[in-house]
Amino acid sequence: MSRRTIRAFVLGDAQADRMVPPTGITARLTLFAAAAMAFLAVFALALSLASGRLADRWSEELARAATLRINAPPDQRAAQTEAALAVLNQTEGVASARALREQEQAALLAPWFGTELPLDTLPVPQLIEVIADDPPYDLAGLRLRLSAEVPGAVLDDHARWRRPLVDAARSLRRLGWISMLLIGGATAAMITLAANAALAANAQVIEVLRLVGARDRYIAQAFVRRFTLRALIGAGVGMALGMIGVALLPAASDEGGFLTGLGFRGAGWLLPLLIPLAAAGVAFLATLTAARRRLGDLS
Amino acid sequence: MIELENVGYSYGGGELLSDVSVCLSPGSFHFLTGPSGAGKTTLMKLCYGALRPTSGQVRAFDADMAGLDRDAMALLRRRIGVVHQDCRFLDHLSLTDNVALPLIVSGHDMAQERENLDELMNWVGLSQRAGALPPELSGGERQRAALARAVILSPDMVLADEPTGNVDWEMSQRLLQLLIELNRMGKTVLIASHDLALIRAAKSQVQARVLRIANRQLQLAGADL
């Protein structure tokens, strides 16, 4: 498409636009369908971006962190903790190692046992948070050394439950993108149906235009421009409503978990602006294809 | 200008036209007669490319119509003004807009064409009805408007399919005068009509050839007309 053609398409030709009579119900249905699809697309995009952030964060944080559990009798716990910390501090690839305070351990158990848990009366193991450096420590080597020097130590690199979590977050992100594609496909299908209905309803108009010397391009443009603009306007409204909906979701918090993090961050708020443009693009292609097919069927 | 060479046309298994050959030379005036259903409209459609022959060749302005792509066919139709039997207007547009359709679809600047359009509306006597919608027009007004639309691009040829079919004698004479005037301007005219009185009236004013379709063949009508 040349710049002139694009300009003519965007600005339109008032005379050409009037060639096709306005079709009330088709116009309203197209607007509504585009708005509904854009509204859903905003949420699918928000879901996809949020789960993507989550997958990245979990993957990065959990990959770097490990937990050393000291399962020792109460009278040996402090000594074994000291020994473990000494081993960790001497190990290449360990950025930091820190024994969790009693309050921190209590906070970890609070969701299950409440806040009034008397940890000193329970055989709760001491936890040590280990943060890996880049490059990280040799896991097998560290395990071997700990088993020799700190008999009650169990090193957990979180791999067992990290992988399913990250996989789940990535699946959610994939689901979000698949939803976006399905929404795009459904929009194309609906616009195609509406365009076909409009083309069929205006068969006589098309015939007259062809008989007076209109080129296929001219006739198709009258329909394409109309449906493209409807999709753009409808999707614009749907996007605005969707963004308001996302903005009204509860703010991200640790208590709320994943659901409260569903939304856009920073420049991410600009991404939904692409939805009306994508809808217009889909409508343009769908109507152009339908119009070309219909006109091609005529002699 | 338009030449049909051994043209045949079959429709629904039956042959409507067979081995039709005719040449409509520039500036000529032709009538096409024949009983209803003989194939007059089909022959007209073959002339402006709305139908493709099942055999033979149609040449328009030195080009084989079968070889024209869709764009070239659209350009060809701008050189052939057609008055349809049922006029074929866009009912949501005013009479002026309907008459101006060929100008609009061919990308003319309507502001520059306004004067020509007004002049043409005046020529067909419809200046006072410019803003009317097609359903509000009488049969005669519709036919005159269709004629105005057919000639607005100053085509080389005008084809009129039963232009006087739905009008009274006075109006048919008026339409005939307009078509004769066009012929005197150098346009080739082909009128499909079964109105023998009209044909006789025309022959007294213009040198017209009368072609008749009978038994799927095209013949030159004799002196009985």
Interface residues (C-beta under 8 A of the other chain):
Chain A: Q15 A16 R18 M19 P21 Q204 V205 E207 V208 L209 R210 L211 V212 G213 A214 R215 D216 R217 Y218 L295 S299
Chain B: Y48 A50 L51 R52 R70 D71 A74 L75 R77 R78 V82 H84 R88 F89 L90 H92 L93 D97 L101 P102 I104 V105 S106 M110 R149 L153
